[in-house]
Amino acid sequence: MTSGSVQGTVDPRFAGARAAFEANLASGADVGASFCVTQDGETLVDLWGGYADPHLTRAWDRDTIVNVYSTTKTMTALCALILADRGELDFAAPVARYWPEFAAGGKEAITVGQLMAHSAGMSAWREPVSNDDLYDWEKVVDLLAAQAPLWEPGTQPGYHAITQGYLVGEVVRRITGRSLGTFFRQEVAEPLGADFHIGLPASEDHRVAELIPLPPGQAIGDNTQSEIQNLTFNNPGVDVAATRTRAWRGAEIPAAGGTGNARSVAEIHMILANGGVAKGRRFLSEAGCRKALELQIEGTDLVLGAPARFGLGFGLAGGIVPLPNPNTIFWGGYGGSLVIIDMDARTTIAFAMNKMASTTTGDMRALGLAMASWQALGVV
């Protein structure tokens, strides 16, 4: 095979999905990418191809990994769902039950569920924050604990683009005594043998694909329309070049700093698709998985400027991404990564790439692959 060509395994029913994946690379819509589909705990599609760098010198290999930005949030949500299923976390409880300092600034009634559903009014820091500050856990969580909400909690969704990971992660840390990245590694990634990292060891740097940023004027913070949007996306601004640094990769940034590929994302979320079981191990009860489906808030998102329906940590069917089955949850990352978890069809669909598009919740590359997969599965 030529360097950069499409490789992997495909169930014969998914020939259309493979063709779509190849077409994205051939057209230049993708430079390097990975795509994976599971059903009933079985991996049906595991594809990768293209190049891991913008100069087309390094092939995207089976074990290439990449920063997936906000697809990381699904891993953080999974950790919270596991704790809730164990009876250690109550989503209806005030955050201050677990993190007393958070009650400052009139936040004593904000619930953990509101953190999970982007409705806590805490989508940004009020104080100026630098990109380097994102690597200082204590500093950024202390600032969040001290400040007042940006809008009345529980009244409207407003995407907590970077802050959600610190907020939920600090609750996890207060309950378990472990950082979010450590809890995720010990309770999810290592038991599954899954190649996803919230805090990447330096030993794995050589496998990381380079994200290719959007042209000037098209980035997420370039066209904000409100103070809330501006604070959320520009305090600090998104610096794609930072994802090439050891500081970013090694830090635990649980809303945006995760590194993995489509295979690891899809195979981890088999847990939720399959009623709590993946690779022969039970991580959650079926009821614990279905907690994610419970609608917390819907309406026009103050940050994304689009209709949103949020469950506990995930977007729900009926929001901005078309989904064939009602008991489906999803989320995506800045640039184009995406995971869709269908509890009716017991499937996961995941996409991760390095050429960024102007999207926070998936674009036609991932959605086209999903539609071809739904046709193969007979769910559309």
C-alpha positions in Angstrom: 0.0 0.0 0.0 1.2 3.5 -0.7 1.9 5.7 2.2 -1.2 7.5 3.5 -3.6 5.1 1.8 -6.7 3.9 3.5 -6.2 0.9 5.7 -8.2 -1.0 8.3 -11.1 -3.4 8.5 -14.7 -3.0 7.2 -17.7 -5.3 7.5 -18.9 -5.8 3.9 -22.2 -4.0 4.6 -20.2 -0.8 5.2 -18.7 -0.5 1.7 -20.5 2.8 1.3 -18.9 4.2 4.5 -15.4 3.1 3.3 -16.1 4.8 -0.1 -17.1 8.0 1.7 -14.0 7.9 3.9 -11.7 7.4 0.9 -13.5 10.2 -1.0 -12.9 12.7 1.8 -9.2 12.0 1.7 -9.0 12.0 -2.1 -10.8 15.4 -2.4 -8.7 17.1 0.3 -11.6 17.5 2.6 -9.4 15.4 5.0 -5.7 15.2 5.2 -5.5 12.4 7.8 -8.4 10.8 9.6 -9.8 7.7 11.5 -13.3 6.3 11.6 -14.8 3.6 13.7 -18.3 1.9 14.1 -19.3 -0.6 16.7 -22.5 -2.5 17.3 -23.3 -4.8 20.2 -19.8 -4.6 21.4 -18.3 -5.7 18.1 -16.1 -3.3 16.0 -17.5 -3.4 12.5 -15.5 -0.5 10.9 -12.0 0.5 11.9 -10.4 2.7 9.2 -7.5 5.2 9.0 -5.6 6.9 6.3 -4.0 10.0 4.9 -1.2 11.9 6.6 -0.5 13.0 10.2 1.1 16.3 9.2 0.3 19.2 6.9 3.4 18.5 4.8 2.3 15.0 3.9 5.5 13.4 5.1 4.1 11.1 7.9 1.4 8.6 7.2 -1.6 8.4 9.5 -1.0 4.9 10.9 -3.2 2.5 12.9 -2.0 3.9 16.2 -1.9 7.6 15.2 -3.7 9.7 17.8 -4.8 13.4 17.7 -6.2 16.1 19.9 -10.0 15.8 19.6 -10.9 19.0 21.5 -14.4 18.8 22.9 -15.0 15.2 22.1 -13.0 14.9 25.3 -16.1 16.1 27.2 -17.8 12.8 26.5 -15.0 11.0 28.5 -15.4 13.5 31.4 -19.2 12.9 31.3 -18.6 9.2 31.4 -16.5 9.5 34.5 -19.3 11.5 36.2 -21.9 8.9 35.1 -19.8 6.1 36.6 -19.5 7.9 40.0 -23.3 8.6 40.0 -24.0 5.0 39.3 -21.9 4.0 42.3 -23.9 6.4 44.5 -21.0 8.7 45.1 -22.4 11.6 43.0 -25.9 13.1 42.9 -26.5 15.2 39.8 -29.4 17.0 41.5 -27.2 18.0 44.4 -25.6 21.4 44.7 -22.0 21.5 43.5 -21.1 23.0 46.9 -22.0 19.7 48.6 -18.8 18.3 47.1 -16.8 21.6 46.6 -17.8 24.0 49.3 -15.8 27.0 47.9 -18.0 26.9 44.8 -20.9 28.4 46.8 -19.2 31.9 46.6 -20.6 34.5 44.2 -24.3 33.4 44.6 -23.6 29.9 43.2 -24.8 27.9 46.2 -27.8 26.5 44.3 -26.1 25.5 41.1 -26.3 21.7 40.7 -23.9 19.2 39.3 -26.5 18.5 36.6 -26.3 22.1 35.5 -22.5 21.8 35.1 -23.1 18.7 33.0 -25.7 20.4 30.8 -23.9 23.7 30.2 -26.6 25.7 32.0 -24.7 26.8 35.1 -23.9 30.3 33.7 -20.2 29.4 34.0 -19.1 29.2 30.4 -16.1 31.5 30.9 -13.9 33.1 33.4 -14.6 36.8 34.2 -11.0 37.4 35.1 -8.5 37.5 32.3 -7.0 34.0 31.7 -4.0 33.1 29.5 -3.4 29.9 27.6 -0.7 29.0 30.0 -3.1 29.3 32.9 -5.0 26.3 31.5 -2.1 24.2 32.7 -2.6 25.5 36.3 -5.5 23.4 37.7 -5.6 25.1 41.0 -5.6 28.6 39.6 -8.4 28.1 37.1 -10.7 26.2 39.4 -10.2 28.7 42.2 -11.2 31.5 39.8 -14.3 29.7 38.8 -15.2 29.0 42.5 -14.9 32.7 43.4 -16.8 34.3 40.5 -20.5 35.0 40.0 -22.4 33.3 37.1 -22.6 35.1 33.7 -26.3 34.5 33.5 -29.0 33.1 35.8 -28.2 29.4 36.2 -30.7 26.9 34.9 -32.5 29.4 32.6 -30.7 28.9 29.3 -27.9 26.7 27.9 -24.6 28.3 27.1 -21.8 26.0 26.0 -19.1 25.8 28.7 -16.4 25.2 26.0 -13.3 25.0 28.2 -14.7 25.5 31.8 -16.9 22.5 31.9 -14.0 20.1 32.2 -12.5 22.0 35.1 -15.9 22.3 36.8 -16.9 18.6 36.5 -13.3 17.5 36.9 -13.0 19.3 40.3 -16.2 17.7 41.5 -14.7 14.3 40.5 -11.5 15.2 42.3 -13.3 16.3 45.5 -15.2 13.0 45.6 -12.4 10.6 44.6 -9.2 12.3 45.6 -8.0 11.6 42.0 -7.6 14.1 39.1 -10.1 13.6 36.3 -7.3 12.3 34.0 -6.2 9.8 36.6 -9.7 8.6 37.3 -10.4 8.2 33.6 -7.2 6.3 33.0 -7.6 3.9 36.0 -11.4 3.3 35.7 -12.0 3.4 31.9 -9.0 3.5 29.6 -6.7 1.0 31.2 -9.4 -1.6 31.9 -10.5 -1.4 28.3 -7.0 -1.1 26.8 -8.3 2.1 25.1 -5.8 4.5 23.6 -7.3 7.7 24.8 -5.6 10.1 27.2 -6.5 13.1 29.3 -3.0 14.1 30.1 -0.8 12.4 27.5 2.6 10.9 28.6 5.6 12.3 26.8 6.4 8.8 25.6 3.5 8.9 23.2 4.2 12.3 21.6 5.7 10.7 18.5 2.3 9.2 17.6 0.3 12.5 17.7 -1.0 14.0 14.4 -0.7 17.7 13.9 -3.9 19.6 13.8 -4.2 21.9 10.7 -5.9 25.1 11.8 -8.5 27.1 10.0 -7.6 30.1 7.9 -7.6 33.5 9.7 -11.1 34.9 10.1 -12.7 31.4 10.3 -11.6 30.4 13.7 -14.1 29.9 16.5 -13.4 33.2 18.3 -13.2 35.4 15.2 -16.8 36.2 14.8 -18.4 36.5 18.3 -21.6 38.5 18.6 -22.0 38.9 22.4 -20.0 39.4 25.5 -20.7 35.9 26.7 -19.5 34.5 23.4 -16.4 36.6 23.4 -15.5 35.7 27.0 -16.1 32.0 26.3 -14.1 31.8 23.1 -11.5 34.5 23.6 -10.6 34.4 27.3 -8.3 32.7 26.5 -8.5 32.3 22.8 -8.1 28.9 21.1 -4.5 28.4 20.1 -4.3 25.4 17.8 -0.5 25.6 17.8 -0.6 24.9 21.5 -1.8 21.3 20.8 1.7 20.6 19.4 3.4 21.4 22.7 4.3 19.1 25.6 2.6 21.5 28.0 -0.8 21.1 26.3 -0.6 17.4 25.7 0.6 16.6 29.2 -1.9 18.9 31.0 -5.3 17.6 32.1 -7.8 19.8 30.2 -10.9 17.6 30.5 -13.1 19.7 28.1 -10.7 20.0 25.2 -7.3 18.4 25.8 -8.0 14.7 25.1 -5.8 12.7 22.7 -7.1 9.6 21.0 -8.5 8.3 17.7 -11.8 7.1 16.4 -11.2 3.5 17.5 -10.6 4.5 21.2 -13.5 6.9 21.2 -15.9 4.4 19.7 -14.8 1.4 21.8 -14.9 3.4 25.1 -18.4 4.5 24.4 -19.5 0.9 23.7 -20.0 1.2 27.5 -23.0 3.5 27.0 -24.3 1.9 23.8 -24.4 -1.5 25.3 -26.1 -0.9 28.6 -22.9 -0.5 30.6 -20.8 -3.4 29.4 -17.7 -3.3 27.1 -15.2 -6.0 26.3 -16.8 -8.4 28.8 -16.6 -5.9 31.7 -19.4 -4.0 33.4 -18.7 -0.4 34.1 -22.2 0.9 34.7 -25.7 -0.3 35.2 -28.1 0.1 32.2 -30.1 2.7 34.2 -26.8 4.5 34.9 -26.1 4.7 31.2 -29.6 6.0 30.4 -29.2 8.8 32.9 -27.3 10.6 30.1 -30.6 10.7 28.1 -32.4 12.7 30.7 -33.2 16.2 29.3 -31.8 18.9 31.5 -32.3 22.0 29.3 -33.2 23.0 25.8 -33.3 26.3 23.9 -31.1 28.6 21.9 -27.6 28.2 23.3 -26.1 31.6 24.4 -22.6 30.6 23.2 -23.2 28.4 20.1 -26.1 30.6 18.9 -28.0 27.5 17.8 -30.8 25.2 19.2 -29.5 22.9 21.8 -30.9 20.0 23.9 -28.6 18.8 26.6 -28.8 15.7 28.7 -26.2 14.8 31.4 -23.0 15.6 29.6 -24.2 15.0 26.0 -26.3 16.5 23.3 -29.6 14.8 22.7 -31.6 14.0 19.6 -33.6 16.9 18.3 -30.8 19.4 18.6 -28.4 20.5 15.9 -27.3 17.1 14.7 -29.9 14.9 12.8 -30.2 11.5 14.5 -32.4 8.6 13.4 -33.2 7.2 16.8 -34.5 9.1 19.9 -32.3 7.4 22.5 -29.1 8.7 21.1 -26.5 11.0 22.6 -23.6 12.8 20.9 -21.0 15.4 21.0 -18.1 16.7 18.9 -15.0 18.7 19.0 -13.8 21.9 17.5 -12.6 21.2 14.0 -14.7 18.2 13.2 -14.3 15.2 15.6 -17.5 13.5 16.6 -19.0 10.6 18.5 -22.6 9.3 18.2 -23.9 6.8 20.8 -27.2 5.1 19.8 -28.7 3.2 22.7 -31.5 1.8 20.5 -29.3 0.4 17.8 -26.5 -0.3 20.4 -24.0 1.4 18.1 -21.2 3.9 18.4 -19.9 6.0 15.5 -16.7 8.0 15.9 -14.5 10.2 13.7 -11.2 12.0 14.4 -9.1 14.0 12.0 -6.4 16.6 11.7 -7.7 19.1 9.1 -10.0 21.4 11.0 -13.3 22.7 9.8 -15.3 25.6 11.2 -17.5 23.5 13.5 -17.9 22.6 17.1 -20.3 19.7 16.7 -19.4 17.8 13.5 -19.6 18.7 9.8 -20.5 16.8 6.7 -17.4 14.6 6.7 -18.4 12.9 9.9 -22.1 13.2 9.3 -21.7 11.7 5.8 -19.9 8.8 7.2 -22.6 8.4 9.9 -25.4 8.4 7.3 -23.6 5.8 5.2 -23.2 3.7 8.4 -26.9 4.1 9.4 -27.8 2.8 5.9 -25.5 -0.2 6.4 -27.1 -0.9 9.8 -30.6 -0.4 8.4 -31.6 2.3 10.9 -32.5 4.9 8.3 
